[in-house]
């Protein structure tokens, strides 16, 4: 299958390129300013994804059988800082890709977020739970879901995904990579004890995405995540323990959303996802956090620090 991939140099995009290539697919990756190698790509093309005419030309030229959209401004703070760019990449881009997928009769996978929910429910959110975004990023993701469904209802799969872990190309995007960078710089990361997420690795998500592209019976909005709901503090603590770091070498500052009204107003507290109907039907397994930890590597820039402590 010929697959056009946006955000190919990102955490999920690079994982998808490798997973799809292992399954024998031909992946054409679109990247922005990234100039390094992206393992798994058959072709790499630089492109400004906010340039609608240029994107249309590439899609029509390559004529893919499937389009996978991993591009986004995924940090809520970055969306607040530059809402116009975030709107272009988080809303306008997926809508355009959905229109193009409909025109080509190509399958489409679009990534959304668990943050479309407000995080106030003690129960896991199902795919039918009403969305209630509380920050700009989440509102944009909710809007993208609506537009993708409207433009390509018979072809599109939207996956609401959680906090993602793994080893990124630049070693700066994943949970453990950011913790290591802070520790190596002598900083004490602040992590919430009352904010819960259900993390999975980008690699596990990528395997699921490839599996869904190879099936013809899945369309619509679905949830995917790891097997465990954990506080951010517990996630950080387990990473520290896994790498056998002491409290003094890798300190953590436990903080609460409840103690910061501004954070509480923009950060969902509890984002557990009900993974039916995918879980138990697809071959891709759910990951425990222990299985995720076994895949993490020490970021290259932090190795000298790590072996010195």
Secondary structure, DSSP 8 states (H G I E B T S, - for coil): -EEEEESTTSHHHHHHHHHHHHTT-EEEEEESS--S--TT-SEEEE--TT-HHHHHHHHHHH--SEEEE------HHHHHHTHHHHHIIIIIHHHHHHHHHHHHT-EEEEEEEGGGS-S--SS-B-TTS-----SHHHHHHHHHHHHHHHH-TTTEEEEEE-SEES--TTS-SSHHHHHHHHHHTT--EEEESS-EE--EEHHHHHHHHHHHHT-SS--EEEEE--S--EEHHHHHHHHHHHTT--TTTS-EEEE-STT-HHHHHHS-SB--B--TTTTTTSSS----HHHHHTT----GGGHHHHTT-
